Structure formats: C-alpha cells, structure tokens
Amino acid sequence: MKTNCESCMNYAYDDEYDEYYCIIDMDEDEYYSLMSGSHAICPYYRRGDDYTIVRKQI
C-alpha cells in the first residue's frame, strides 16, 4: 500500500490507546485486500492540508 497516512483526513489519534488509527469502518475482506497489497493505493485516502488535519485533532 503506497499511502502516506499522516496526511490523510481519515487518520485520527486515539487518546485512550495513545496511537493513531484509520477511522474508516472496513470489514475483514476490505482490510485483508488493502493489507495484502492488491491495491496500489488506499481507496479511502483523502488528502488534507495541515490546517484541516490540525483542526480535526483539536
């Protein structure tokens, strides 16, 4: 998978687990397909600029 998750609008921080995660609700088949490399890029990737990403995290 060739995606820079840090610049994606779907990449959020979880205070409870102290880690970042993808907020897209995928089923097991979609997740396996994404992680197995059958996609060249993540189909859920949405580029966000620095201002919208920071605004989302506040």
Secondary structure, DSSP 8 states (H G I E B T S, - for coil): ----GGGBTTEEEETTTTEEEE-----HHHHHHHHTT-SSS-TT--B--HHHHHHHH-
